[in-house]
Amino acid sequence: MTKREKKRLKRLAKLCVQLQQHSTEAHLCRLSDEQLHYICHRLSVSCYVEACPGSGKTEIVGMKAAYELADWQERSAGIAILAFTRNAARVIRNRVTEYAGNSAGYPHFIGTIDSWLHGYLLQPFGHAITGYAGKNGDKSVSIIENDLRADFLNNYKVTAAQAKGISANQYYKKYNGQLEGAPRTSIQHFDQRLLAETKDRFLRDGFATYQDAEHICYQVLKQQPVIAKRLSRRFPYVIIDECQDLSYSQLCVFYKLLAAGTALHIIGDPQQAIYKFRKVDPSKLESFVKRLAIRRQALTRNYRSNQAIVDTCRRLVKTPQVVRGVRPTILTAPCRLWQYTSENLGSLPQHFSGLISELKLSKRKSCILVRGTSLLSQLHPSEGNPRSSTALLAKALIAWNESQRSTLAIESALHNVGKSLSLLAYAGRGRHQQQYCPDHLKPHDWRQFLANILNDASYLYPFNQGLTWTDLAAQLKHYLRGTWDSLPTSKTEWATASRKIRAPKGKGKLEVSGEIHPVTSTHGLRITTIHGVKGETFDAVLLISATTKKSPGGHIDHWLHPDKDNEEYQRFAYVACSRPRHLLVLATPQLTSQQLKKVHELGLEPEEVVASA
């Protein structure tokens, strides 16, 4: 027996003893040496696990948590296990229950980073930083979304001669106190002193954006070292899933906790950092790890994709790390290149659908990906991204009332009505992966509620010729008024919500029937953006390049030759290309010989765009 085999057996034995009552030895034996190495890594030693796509990051975080919690003895100190989405947190919590028989309740915490920061720093101590006096003894902060346009925000508006007015929720304070515009917002034309004074008043009145909240949490730890020490004793160990999505402000918060004595375990893939608009920069994470001399490990087995797809992804971002694709290769050409013209761009979904049928893959488990909503609308007009609650409800009613309702139509209807009600009743909050289900509801109950809403509102459809958006908004307002009281609790007051039910901007006099189209198409495939599928897995993916470079990060040249300021563009393509199990197709406009050579080096085989029978 080799030294490596002996070490593996020793770790397996240790794991089996810890989890013997709640898991089978056969299941644990399927763990790789790398996974075992991390799970058995000492909790008191900070660790950074750099994981490749498909390596089961969230599953391993759940297993690590189960391993540590199975025999936890401390009564007043616990582990904080943090994720970026509620869905990921639920997966981790389920694994802890499955493998350790531990509900992960007090003294532990399993949830999102925001909920942890808000619960342990922002709400109990933030008022000491902002000066908020509270109401009736309640000093908790109200979180305001960046895109909210409520009337009360006019009290916190700054104007400038050269620009449209800006509200205090449209910019924020960074970790160093400087001001910066929220995503896709510029503050350069405004009086910075006036902006700062307005932001201070906004905070002093008990409001904050998510970015403000991170700044406040950092300031709490910086100005009150005793709080950092106490929080470190309360949670001596913190585990973070998908750490590549940590903003710099969040890294600053955890830097303070590390200095106070917390041991930090972070796991993620820096090449999947695609949230630059949230000030997420993988180079900052790398500097953080180096500065604190955090021990490194790696997960290099991809259980999602076959080796050809894995190699294409690795070549795309030029990573030196060797990654093994565990998924068997079932196709002769897993990675293909299509070159389209302006004439056949619109038919790409149909061609891809034919190819999937020919290869006997699942359409339901396949997807077409683009970077921006402009190309998305060209390929599938019904899959645009309206912000109007009225337009969302209209789309939902059309999909729900199709004569032969497809699975795609049902999902589209539930998603759109869920998003609309979320915007109207819950300030846009909710789990978008589950039809914007509010936190306090079970997804099944929410889906049933949405279905009832759509059934009861079906009398409004079809949209007769001559019905304008203004007419439809009035009808929807009348219907929702009678339904509002049946909505789950903690909702917006009807008087506030009703003002949001109006015609989409600039379309009041246009006919609804000419603006919205049926969801079901002949190809029956999901078409969405790259950001919309992060973390998902498909049988087959068609990634379509924009026709020109006007779409930031959406053109083939952006993916092959990103400039220094836009390295994230390459990561867009990396995230998209790492989603499929069996088939990856890249569709581009006609390539030059140099571009074609570069694409061929990625491992993509050119193929004619021909519709299959």
Solvent accessible surface area in square Angstrom, and as a share of the most:
residue,aa,sasa,rsa
1,M,147,0.66
2,T,81,0.47
3,K,167,0.71
4,R,175,0.64
5,E,86,0.39
6,K,119,0.50
7,K,97,0.41
8,R,56,0.21
9,L,92,0.46
10,K,156,0.66
11,R,51,0.19
12,L,14,0.07
13,A,56,0.43
14,K,110,0.46
15,L,0,0.00
16,C,28,0.17
17,V,102,0.59
18,Q,59,0.26
19,L,0,0.00
20,Q,123,0.54
21,Q,146,0.65
22,H,80,0.36
23,S,22,0.14
24,T,89,0.52
25,E,116,0.52
26,A,68,0.53
27,H,53,0.23
28,L,2,0.01
29,C,58,0.35
30,R,163,0.60
31,L,16,0.08
32,S,11,0.07
33,D,37,0.19
34,E,52,0.23
35,Q,14,0.06
36,L,0,0.00
37,H,73,0.32
38,Y,2,0.01
39,I,0,0.00
40,C,20,0.12
41,H,15,0.07
42,R,161,0.59
43,L,17,0.09
44,S,65,0.42
45,V,31,0.18
46,S,21,0.14
47,C,0,0.00
48,Y,3,0.01
49,V,1,0.00
50,E,56,0.25
51,A,2,0.01
52,C,5,0.03
53,P,7,0.05
54,G,10,0.10
55,S,2,0.01
56,G,31,0.29
57,K,19,0.08
58,T,27,0.15
59,E,70,0.31
60,I,6,0.03
61,V,0,0.00
62,G,0,0.00
63,M,6,0.02
64,K,0,0.00
65,A,0,0.00
66,A,0,0.00
67,Y,14,0.05
68,E,28,0.13
69,L,2,0.01
70,A,36,0.28
71,D,85,0.44
72,W,56,0.20
73,Q,137,0.61
74,E,101,0.45
75,R,212,0.77
76,S,75,0.49
77,A,13,0.10
78,G,0,0.00
79,I,0,0.00
80,A,0,0.00
81,I,1,0.00
82,L,0,0.00
83,A,0,0.00
84,F,51,0.21
85,T,54,0.31
86,R,88,0.32
87,N,61,0.31
88,A,15,0.12
89,A,4,0.03
90,R,62,0.22
91,V,40,0.23
92,I,0,0.00
93,R,85,0.31
94,N,85,0.43
95,R,56,0.21
96,V,0,0.00
97,T,72,0.42
98,E,87,0.39
99,Y,11,0.04
100,A,8,0.07
101,G,46,0.45
102,N,39,0.20
103,S,86,0.56
104,A,8,0.06
105,G,35,0.34
106,Y,163,0.62
107,P,12,0.08
108,H,16,0.07
109,F,42,0.17
110,I,13,0.06
111,G,8,0.08
112,T,18,0.11
113,I,3,0.01
114,D,50,0.26
115,S,54,0.35
116,W,1,0.00
117,L,2,0.01
118,H,26,0.11
119,G,44,0.43
120,Y,66,0.25
121,L,1,0.00
122,L,0,0.00
123,Q,52,0.23
124,P,56,0.35
125,F,74,0.31
126,G,0,0.00
127,H,50,0.23
128,A,65,0.50
129,I,45,0.23
130,T,17,0.10
131,G,48,0.46
132,Y,26,0.10
133,A,85,0.66
134,G,19,0.19
135,K,144,0.61
136,N,166,0.85
137,G,73,0.70
138,D,84,0.43
139,K,80,0.34
140,S,47,0.30
141,V,12,0.07
142,S,54,0.35
143,I,21,0.10
144,I,15,0.08
145,E,42,0.19
146,N,37,0.19
147,D,71,0.37
148,L,35,0.18
149,R,151,0.55
150,A,26,0.20
151,D,91,0.47
152,F,70,0.29
153,L,4,0.02
154,N,92,0.47
155,N,97,0.50
156,Y,14,0.05
157,K,94,0.40
158,V,3,0.02
159,T,99,0.58
160,A,27,0.21
161,A,109,0.84
162,Q,132,0.58
163,A,34,0.26
164,K,174,0.74
165,G,24,0.23
166,I,5,0.03
167,S,7,0.04
168,A,0,0.00
169,N,0,0.00
170,Q,26,0.12
171,Y,0,0.00
172,Y,12,0.05
173,K,38,0.16
174,K,51,0.22
175,Y,66,0.25
176,N,75,0.39
177,G,35,0.33
178,Q,110,0.49
179,L,30,0.15
180,E,38,0.17
181,G,9,0.09
182,A,4,0.03
183,P,35,0.22
184,R,209,0.76
185,T,41,0.24
186,S,66,0.43
187,I,18,0.09
188,Q,137,0.61
189,H,86,0.39
190,F,13,0.06
191,D,70,0.36
192,Q,84,0.37
193,R,151,0.55
194,L,72,0.36
195,L,0,0.00
196,A,32,0.25
197,E,85,0.38
198,T,5,0.03
199,K,0,0.00
200,D,52,0.27
201,R,90,0.33
202,F,0,0.00
203,L,12,0.06
204,R,114,0.42
205,D,60,0.31
206,G,3,0.03
207,F,44,0.18
208,A,0,0.00
209,T,0,0.00
210,Y,69,0.26
211,Q,33,0.14
212,D,1,0.00
213,A,1,0.00
214,E,20,0.09
215,H,13,0.06
216,I,0,0.00
217,C,0,0.00
218,Y,25,0.10
219,Q,21,0.09
220,V,1,0.01
221,L,3,0.02
222,K,106,0.45
223,Q,101,0.45
224,Q,69,0.31
225,P,94,0.59
226,V,76,0.44
227,I,21,0.11
228,A,6,0.05
229,K,97,0.41
230,R,151,0.55
231,L,11,0.06
232,S,6,0.04
233,R,150,0.55
234,R,47,0.17
235,F,1,0.01
236,P,32,0.20
237,Y,51,0.19
238,V,1,0.00
239,I,0,0.00
240,I,0,0.00
241,D,0,0.00
242,E,37,0.17
243,C,0,0.00
244,Q,2,0.01
245,D,6,0.03
246,L,5,0.03
247,S,5,0.03
248,Y,71,0.27
249,S,17,0.11
250,Q,5,0.02
251,L,3,0.02
252,C,15,0.09
253,V,0,0.00
254,F,3,0.01
255,Y,64,0.24
256,K,52,0.22
257,L,2,0.01
258,L,30,0.15
259,A,80,0.62
260,A,14,0.11
261,G,57,0.55
262,T,7,0.04
263,A,9,0.07
264,L,2,0.01
265,H,1,0.00
266,I,1,0.01
267,I,1,0.00
268,G,0,0.00
269,D,6,0.03
270,P,24,0.15
271,Q,55,0.24
272,Q,7,0.03
273,A,0,0.00
274,I,0,0.00
275,Y,44,0.17
276,K,95,0.40
277,F,78,0.32
278,R,76,0.28
279,K,92,0.39
280,V,2,0.01
281,D,55,0.28
282,P,20,0.13
283,S,64,0.41
284,K,87,0.37
285,L,6,0.03
286,E,60,0.27
287,S,66,0.42
288,F,16,0.07
289,V,1,0.01
290,K,137,0.58
291,R,174,0.64
292,L,55,0.27
293,A,90,0.70
294,I,12,0.06
295,R,135,0.49
296,R,104,0.38
297,Q,19,0.08
298,A,34,0.26
299,L,4,0.02
300,T,26,0.15
301,R,68,0.25
302,N,4,0.02
303,Y,73,0.28
304,R,31,0.11
305,S,1,0.00
306,N,0,0.00
307,Q,67,0.30
308,A,36,0.28
309,I,0,0.00
310,V,6,0.03
311,D,25,0.13
312,T,3,0.01
313,C,6,0.04
314,R,64,0.23
315,R,101,0.37
316,L,8,0.04
317,V,16,0.09
318,K,128,0.54
319,T,31,0.18
320,P,128,0.80
321,Q,55,0.24
322,V,120,0.69
323,V,12,0.07
324,R,132,0.48
325,G,12,0.11
326,V,47,0.27
327,R,71,0.26
328,P,96,0.60
329,T,77,0.45
330,I,102,0.52
331,L,21,0.10
332,T,138,0.80
333,A,16,0.13
334,P,13,0.08
335,C,3,0.02
336,R,19,0.07
337,L,2,0.01
338,W,5,0.02
339,Q,48,0.22
340,Y,3,0.01
341,T,52,0.30
342,S,95,0.62
343,E,149,0.67
344,N,40,0.21
345,L,11,0.06
346,G,54,0.52
347,S,39,0.25
348,L,0,0.00
349,P,2,0.01
350,Q,76,0.34
351,H,23,0.10
352,F,0,0.00
353,S,2,0.01
354,G,10,0.10
355,L,11,0.06
356,I,0,0.00
357,S,56,0.36
358,E,107,0.48
359,L,39,0.20
360,K,180,0.76
361,L,23,0.11
362,S,35,0.23
363,K,73,0.31
364,R,181,0.66
365,K,84,0.36
366,S,1,0.01
367,C,0,0.00
368,I,0,0.00
369,L,0,0.00
370,V,0,0.00
371,R,61,0.22
372,G,20,0.20
373,T,66,0.39
374,S,86,0.55
375,L,13,0.07
376,L,10,0.05
377,S,45,0.29
378,Q,113,0.50
379,L,14,0.07
380,H,9,0.04
381,P,83,0.52
382,S,6,0.04
383,E,42,0.19
384,G,22,0.21
385,N,86,0.44
386,P,33,0.21
387,R,158,0.58
388,S,26,0.17
389,S,7,0.05
390,T,0,0.00
391,A,7,0.05
392,L,2,0.01
393,L,8,0.04
394,A,0,0.00
395,K,16,0.07
396,A,0,0.00
397,L,4,0.02
398,I,12,0.06
399,A,0,0.00
400,W,18,0.06
401,N,44,0.23
402,E,33,0.15
403,S,120,0.77
404,Q,161,0.72
405,R,103,0.38
406,S,35,0.23
407,T,84,0.49
408,L,38,0.19
409,A,0,0.00
410,I,55,0.28
411,E,69,0.31
412,S,13,0.08
413,A,0,0.00
414,L,7,0.03
415,H,67,0.30
416,N,9,0.05
417,V,0,0.00
418,G,0,0.00
419,K,34,0.14
420,S,0,0.00
421,L,1,0.00
422,S,0,0.00
423,L,51,0.25
424,L,0,0.00
425,A,1,0.01
426,Y,21,0.08
427,A,34,0.27
428,G,25,0.24
429,R,98,0.36
430,G,16,0.16
431,R,17,0.06
432,H,95,0.42
433,Q,82,0.37
434,Q,41,0.18
435,Q,14,0.06
436,Y,33,0.12
437,C,0,0.00
438,P,6,0.04
439,D,85,0.44
440,H,98,0.44
441,L,41,0.20
442,K,145,0.62
443,P,41,0.26
444,H,137,0.61
445,D,73,0.38
446,W,0,0.00
447,R,81,0.30
448,Q,95,0.42
449,F,35,0.15
450,L,0,0.00
451,A,17,0.13
452,N,67,0.34
453,I,6,0.03
454,L,2,0.01
455,N,81,0.41
456,D,92,0.48
457,A,4,0.03
458,S,32,0.21
459,Y,141,0.54
460,L,16,0.08
461,Y,63,0.24
462,P,92,0.58
463,F,17,0.07
464,N,109,0.56
465,Q,170,0.75
466,G,41,0.40
467,L,23,0.12
468,T,28,0.16
469,W,3,0.01
470,T,77,0.45
471,D,62,0.32
472,L,0,0.00
473,A,6,0.05
474,A,63,0.49
475,Q,68,0.30
476,L,2,0.01
477,K,74,0.31
478,H,146,0.65
479,Y,25,0.10
480,L,3,0.01
481,R,115,0.42
482,G,71,0.68
483,T,21,0.12
484,W,7,0.02
485,D,118,0.61
486,S,72,0.47
487,L,8,0.04
488,P,25,0.16
489,T,100,0.58
490,S,97,0.62
491,K,59,0.25
492,T,35,0.20
493,E,133,0.60
494,W,40,0.14
495,A,65,0.50
496,T,48,0.28
497,A,0,0.00
498,S,16,0.10
499,R,133,0.49
500,K,57,0.24
501,I,3,0.01
502,R,144,0.53
503,A,23,0.18
504,P,17,0.11
505,K,191,0.81
506,G,79,0.76
507,K,74,0.31
508,G,19,0.19
509,K,192,0.81
510,L,81,0.40
511,E,72,0.32
512,V,0,0.00
513,S,56,0.36
514,G,56,0.54
515,E,62,0.28
516,I,23,0.12
517,H,82,0.37
518,P,85,0.54
519,V,2,0.01
520,T,56,0.33
521,S,35,0.23
522,T,121,0.70
523,H,14,0.06
524,G,33,0.32
525,L,0,0.00
526,R,83,0.30
527,I,1,0.01
528,T,24,0.14
529,T,26,0.15
530,I,0,0.00
531,H,46,0.20
532,G,32,0.31
533,V,0,0.00
534,K,41,0.18
535,G,55,0.53
536,E,60,0.27
537,T,49,0.29
538,F,10,0.04
539,D,16,0.08
540,A,0,0.00
541,V,0,0.00
542,L,0,0.00
543,L,0,0.00
544,I,0,0.00
545,S,0,0.00
546,A,11,0.08
547,T,64,0.37
548,T,67,0.39
549,K,118,0.50
550,K,177,0.75
551,S,30,0.20
552,P,82,0.51
553,G,0,0.00
554,G,1,0.01
555,H,14,0.06
556,I,2,0.01
557,D,23,0.12
558,H,29,0.13
559,W,3,0.01
560,L,6,0.03
561,H,104,0.47
562,P,35,0.22
563,D,82,0.43
564,K,178,0.75
565,D,107,0.55
566,N,41,0.21
567,E,96,0.43
568,E,14,0.06
569,Y,35,0.13
570,Q,25,0.11
571,R,24,0.09
572,F,3,0.01
573,A,2,0.02
574,Y,12,0.05
575,V,0,0.00
576,A,0,0.00
577,C,8,0.05
578,S,1,0.01
579,R,2,0.01
580,P,0,0.00
581,R,56,0.20
582,H,23,0.10
583,L,0,0.00
584,L,0,0.00
585,V,0,0.00
586,L,7,0.03
587,A,0,0.00
588,T,0,0.00
589,P,23,0.15
590,Q,107,0.47
591,L,24,0.12
592,T,82,0.48
593,S,97,0.63
594,Q,139,0.62
595,Q,28,0.12
596,L,60,0.30
597,K,133,0.56
598,K,50,0.21
599,V,0,0.00
600,H,112,0.50
601,E,93,0.42
602,L,11,0.05
603,G,30,0.29
604,L,3,0.02
605,E,89,0.40
606,P,77,0.48
607,E,64,0.29
608,E,142,0.63
609,V,26,0.15
610,V,102,0.58
611,A,54,0.42
612,S,34,0.22
613,A,149,1.15
